[in-house]
Amino acid sequence: MCMTCGCGNTTENNILIAKPGKINPEELSIMQERHPEQTHLHHHHHDQEMHQHTAHTQAKTVVELEQDILQSNNLMAMQNRGFFEAKNILALNMVSSPGSGKTSFLEKTLSDLKGKIPFYVIEGDQQTFQDAQRIKIIGTPVIQINTGHGCHLDSDMIHKALKKLEPGENSVVMIENVGNLVCPALFDLGENIRIVLFSVTEGDDKPIKYPDMFQSANICVINKIDLLPYVDFNVDNAKKYAMQVNHHLKFFEVSATTGKGMDQWYDWLKKERAKKK
């Protein structure tokens, strides 16, 4: 379970979890009104006051805990960023929902640019070492992070992984985050660029369903375009929705399977790496 966002937690306090500074007595009152069974409010005036006070105290504690965790994460992210800057490393944080083809996209990139760009990979998953094994076969140095019940990577995990990975100067570090379009949006890992990837099999309204992730990203990759003839997906609508959330996004339309559109992505990657030298 993520202690910050509360995902995976089915206890009654879930409804009280909010972004830092966003919860107040009025909002708490509204939540209690909508979910009386979850805040244990009774019709007895005295009991109601006691439970309101308890619920508000719990909410305040959760918000303070979240603020502390995010502050700690951001401080470590600054250290990671300093490390990347000192070694002229381009660090990319790849985020997506499960099944979007993120690992296949990464595999294709590493295979096609092998010998042209020195890559290092940090793989994030809740369980198994399968993705790391796929990357290892290509010959790219890789570290696997298993988060267990955690729903995202954080900057401390990346800091520890970097110590083991020891990426060289002027290289590219690719971080494949846990498949989740919600929680990773909160956590700065110290990366230079955040890439959100989604596929044509997921629906073109993904950006407005998960706005925080698309708002926090720099690059949007639309994958599996080879399947467009077989699915109900409108690329123009997907871009329009994404631009409503973040008008600074740069788009790449690719198929990691056929290689279509990957050259444009490679050209961009090479230029970004050259800026770090």
KOLTORVEX-357656 format. One record per residue (C-alpha): residue number from 1; residue in three letters; chain; x, y, z. Coordinates in steps of 0.05 Angstrom, whole numbers, padded with zeros to 5 digits. Layout:
% KOLTORVEX-357656
   nr  rest  kette      px      py      pz
  NUM   ALA      A       X       Y       Z
...
This chain:
% KOLTORVEX-357656
   nr  rest  kette      px      py      pz
    1   MET      A   00000   00000   00000
    2   CYS      A   00024   00070  -00015
    3   MET      A   00023   00110   00050
    4   THR      A   00019   00175   00012
    5   CYS      A  -00037   00165  -00037
    6   GLY      A  -00072   00110   00003
    7   CYS      A  -00084   00065  -00057
    8   GLY      A  -00097  -00006  -00037
    9   ASN      A  -00124   00016   00030
   10   THR      A  -00196  -00004   00041
   11   THR      A  -00202   00026   00110
   12   GLU      A  -00252   00080   00127
   13   ASN      A  -00199   00135   00126
   14   ASN      A  -00189   00131   00051
   15   ILE      A  -00240   00184   00036
   16   LEU      A  -00200   00234   00079
   17   ILE      A  -00137   00230   00038
   18   ALA      A  -00125   00292  -00003
   19   LYS      A  -00070   00333  -00035
   20   PRO      A  -00030   00377   00013
   21   GLY      A  -00069   00438   00035
   22   LYS      A  -00133   00417   00000
   23   ILE      A  -00173   00392   00060
   24   ASN      A  -00212   00437   00107
   25   PRO      A  -00271   00430   00155
   26   GLU      A  -00321   00446   00100
   27   GLU      A  -00294   00392   00054
   28   LEU      A  -00292   00343   00113
   29   SER      A  -00365   00359   00127
   30   ILE      A  -00383   00346   00054
   31   MET      A  -00346   00279   00056
   32   GLN      A  -00381   00260   00120
   33   GLU      A  -00448   00277   00089
   34   ARG      A  -00434   00235   00027
   35   HIS      A  -00403   00177   00065
   36   PRO      A  -00435   00175   00134
   37   GLU      A  -00422   00101   00141
   38   GLN      A  -00347   00111   00130
   39   THR      A  -00338   00167   00180
   40   HIS      A  -00381   00134   00234
   41   LEU      A  -00426   00194   00245
   42   HIS      A  -00488   00182   00288
   43   HIS      A  -00550   00222   00300
   44   HIS      A  -00532   00235   00373
   45   HIS      A  -00504   00306   00377
   46   HIS      A  -00449   00289   00427
   47   ASP      A  -00426   00227   00388
   48   GLN      A  -00428   00267   00323
   49   GLU      A  -00382   00321   00351
   50   MET      A  -00334   00268   00377
   51   HIS      A  -00331   00231   00311
   52   GLN      A  -00325   00295   00271
   53   HIS      A  -00266   00315   00314
   54   THR      A  -00234   00246   00308
   55   ALA      A  -00244   00244   00232
   56   HIS      A  -00217   00314   00224
   57   THR      A  -00156   00297   00267
   58   GLN      A  -00143   00235   00226
   59   ALA      A  -00150   00274   00161
   60   LYS      A  -00101   00327   00186
   61   THR      A  -00052   00273   00206
   62   VAL      A  -00056   00240   00137
   63   VAL      A  -00046   00306   00101
   64   GLU      A   00014   00323   00145
   65   LEU      A   00043   00254   00133
   66   GLU      A   00035   00264   00058
   67   GLN      A   00068   00332   00061
   68   ASP      A   00127   00303   00100
   69   ILE      A   00135   00244   00051
   70   LEU      A   00131   00289  -00011
   71   GLN      A   00180   00339   00019
   72   SER      A   00229   00283   00035
   73   ASN      A   00220   00255  -00035
   74   ASN      A   00232   00323  -00067
   75   LEU      A   00296   00334  -00028
   76   MET      A   00324   00267  -00051
   77   ALA      A   00300   00282  -00122
   78   MET      A   00343   00345  -00120
   79   GLN      A   00403   00302  -00102
   80   ASN      A   00389   00255  -00159
   81   ARG      A   00382   00314  -00206
   82   GLY      A   00449   00341  -00183
   83   PHE      A   00480   00273  -00196
   84   PHE      A   00452   00272  -00267
   85   GLU      A   00475   00343  -00281
   86   ALA      A   00545   00330  -00255
   87   LYS      A   00554   00270  -00302
   88   ASN      A   00516   00301  -00361
   89   ILE      A   00465   00246  -00358
   90   LEU      A   00398   00250  -00392
   91   ALA      A   00347   00218  -00345
   92   LEU      A   00279   00198  -00371
   93   ASN      A   00221   00175  -00327
   94   MET      A   00172   00132  -00367
   95   VAL      A   00102   00126  -00339
   96   SER      A   00041   00090  -00365
   97   SER      A  -00016   00044  -00347
   98   PRO      A  -00004  -00031  -00349
   99   GLY      A  -00006  -00062  -00419
  100   SER      A   00010   00001  -00458
  101   GLY      A   00073  -00029  -00488
  102   LYS      A   00122   00012  -00447
  103   THR      A   00173  -00045  -00440
  104   SER      A   00167  -00063  -00514
  105   PHE      A   00178   00011  -00531
  106   LEU      A   00239   00011  -00487
  107   GLU      A   00266  -00054  -00516
  108   LYS      A   00258  -00028  -00587
  109   THR      A   00295   00037  -00569
  110   LEU      A   00352   00001  -00535
  111   SER      A   00360  -00050  -00592
  112   ASP      A   00359   00001  -00649
  113   LEU      A   00406   00050  -00614
  114   LYS      A   00454  -00002  -00586
  115   GLY      A   00525   00021  -00596
  116   LYS      A   00502   00093  -00612
  117   ILE      A   00480   00116  -00543
  118   PRO      A   00503   00087  -00476
  119   PHE      A   00439   00068  -00439
  120   TYR      A   00426   00047  -00367
  121   VAL      A   00358   00023  -00344
  122   ILE      A   00321   00023  -00278
  123   GLU      A   00260  -00023  -00280
  124   GLY      A   00203  -00013  -00231
  125   ASP      A   00151  -00067  -00218
  126   GLN      A   00111  -00092  -00160
  127   GLN      A   00135  -00163  -00170
  128   THR      A   00180  -00207  -00214
  129   PHE      A   00244  -00193  -00252
  130   GLN      A   00216  -00207  -00321
  131   ASP      A   00224  -00137  -00350
  132   ALA      A   00295  -00132  -00325
  133   GLN      A   00311  -00199  -00357
  134   ARG      A   00284  -00173  -00424
  135   ILE      A   00329  -00113  -00420
  136   LYS      A   00389  -00154  -00397
  137   ILE      A   00384  -00197  -00459
  138   ILE      A   00396  -00136  -00502
  139   GLY      A   00461  -00124  -00464
  140   THR      A   00440  -00060  -00428
  141   PRO      A   00460  -00051  -00355
  142   VAL      A   00396  -00055  -00314
  143   ILE      A   00372  -00054  -00242
  144   GLN      A   00304  -00081  -00221
  145   ILE      A   00265  -00048  -00165
  146   ASN      A   00207  -00088  -00136
  147   THR      A   00160  -00044  -00097
  148   GLY      A   00117  -00100  -00068
  149   HIS      A   00050  -00068  -00053
  150   GLY      A   00076   00001  -00071
  151   CYS      A   00045   00034  -00132
  152   HIS      A   00103   00078  -00155
  153   LEU      A   00177   00090  -00152
  154   ASP      A   00204   00145  -00108
  155   SER      A   00269   00185  -00109
  156   ASP      A   00301   00146  -00053
  157   MET      A   00292   00081  -00092
  158   ILE      A   00324   00114  -00152
  159   HIS      A   00382   00141  -00110
  160   LYS      A   00398   00071  -00084
  161   ALA      A   00391   00040  -00153
  162   LEU      A   00439   00092  -00183
  163   LYS      A   00492   00072  -00132
  164   LYS      A   00489   00000  -00157
  165   LEU      A   00480   00017  -00230
  166   GLU      A   00536   00068  -00234
  167   PRO      A   00516   00101  -00300
  168   GLY      A   00573   00131  -00339
  169   GLU      A   00581   00203  -00361
  170   ASN      A   00542   00228  -00423
  171   SER      A   00495   00169  -00418
  172   VAL      A   00419   00161  -00418
  173   VAL      A   00384   00132  -00357
  174   MET      A   00316   00104  -00374
  175   ILE      A   00270   00094  -00314
  176   GLU      A   00210   00050  -00327
  177   ASN      A   00161   00066  -00272
  178   VAL      A   00108   00020  -00243
  179   GLY      A   00048   00014  -00289
  180   ASN      A   00000   00065  -00258
  181   LEU      A  -00026   00131  -00286
  182   VAL      A  -00044   00160  -00218
  183   CYS      A   00007   00155  -00162
  184   PRO      A   00073   00165  -00200
  185   ALA      A   00048   00235  -00220
  186   LEU      A   00062   00258  -00148
  187   PHE      A   00134   00235  -00144
  188   ASP      A   00192   00273  -00175
  189   LEU      A   00250   00224  -00185
  190   GLY      A   00300   00276  -00205
  191   GLU      A   00290   00261  -00279
  192   ASN      A   00301   00312  -00334
  193   ILE      A   00241   00292  -00374
  194   ARG      A   00177   00253  -00359
  195   ILE      A   00147   00212  -00415
  196   VAL      A   00075   00188  -00410
  197   LEU      A   00058   00131  -00457
  198   PHE      A  -00010   00103  -00474
  199   SER      A  -00034   00058  -00530
  200   VAL      A  -00091   00061  -00580
  201   THR      A  -00123   00001  -00545
  202   GLU      A  -00136   00042  -00482
  203   GLY      A  -00183   00096  -00509
  204   ASP      A  -00169   00166  -00534
  205   ASP      A  -00199   00199  -00471
  206   LYS      A  -00143   00174  -00426
  207   PRO      A  -00112   00244  -00417
  208   ILE      A  -00175   00274  -00387
  209   LYS      A  -00187   00213  -00344
  210   TYR      A  -00118   00218  -00314
  211   PRO      A  -00101   00292  -00320
  212   ASP      A  -00048   00297  -00266
  213   MET      A  -00003   00249  -00302
  214   PHE      A  -00009   00283  -00369
  215   GLN      A  -00002   00351  -00337
  216   SER      A   00064   00331  -00304
  217   ALA      A   00093   00301  -00368
  218   ASN      A   00137   00332  -00422
  219   ILE      A   00128   00280  -00476
  220   CYS      A   00068   00239  -00497
  221   VAL      A   00079   00175  -00536
  222   ILE      A   00019   00143  -00570
  223   ASN      A   00037   00070  -00580
  224   LYS      A   00010   00011  -00621
  225   ILE      A  -00012   00055  -00680
  226   ASP      A  -00008  -00008  -00723
  227   LEU      A  -00073  -00029  -00689
  228   LEU      A  -00111   00035  -00709
  229   PRO      A  -00151   00000  -00764
  230   TYR      A  -00179  -00049  -00713
  231   VAL      A  -00196  -00005  -00653
  232   ASP      A  -00241   00054  -00638
  233   PHE      A  -00188   00106  -00626
  234   ASN      A  -00182   00176  -00654
  235   VAL      A  -00111   00203  -00653
  236   ASP      A  -00133   00275  -00663
  237   ASN      A  -00182   00270  -00605
  238   ALA      A  -00128   00239  -00560
  239   LYS      A  -00081   00297  -00576
  240   LYS      A  -00137   00348  -00566
  241   TYR      A  -00153   00319  -00497
  242   ALA      A  -00080   00317  -00478
  243   MET      A  -00070   00389  -00500
  244   GLN      A  -00129   00411  -00458
  245   VAL      A  -00091   00384  -00397
  246   ASN      A  -00021   00406  -00419
  247   HIS      A  -00010   00448  -00481
  248   HIS      A   00065   00441  -00476
  249   LEU      A   00065   00366  -00492
  250   LYS      A   00105   00340  -00550
  251   PHE      A   00076   00279  -00585
  252   PHE      A   00104   00217  -00618
  253   GLU      A   00059   00167  -00654
  254   VAL      A   00095   00100  -00656
  255   SER      A   00089   00025  -00662
  256   ALA      A   00142  -00010  -00621
  257   THR      A   00123  -00074  -00658
  258   THR      A   00132  -00050  -00730
  259   GLY      A   00180   00008  -00716
  260   LYS      A   00135   00059  -00749
  261   GLY      A   00147   00129  -00721
  262   MET      A   00207   00107  -00680
  263   ASP      A   00257   00145  -00722
  264   GLN      A   00226   00211  -00702
  265   TRP      A   00231   00190  -00629
  266   TYR      A   00305   00171  -00639
  267   ASP      A   00321   00238  -00672
  268   TRP      A   00291   00274  -00613
  269   LEU      A   00328   00230  -00563
  270   LYS      A   00395   00242  -00597
  271   LYS      A   00384   00317  -00597
  272   GLU      A   00365   00318  -00523
  273   ARG      A   00426   00278  -00505
  274   ALA      A   00470   00325  -00545
  275   LYS      A   00444   00383  -00503
  276   LYS      A   00473   00350  -00441
  277   LYS      A   00544   00347  -00467
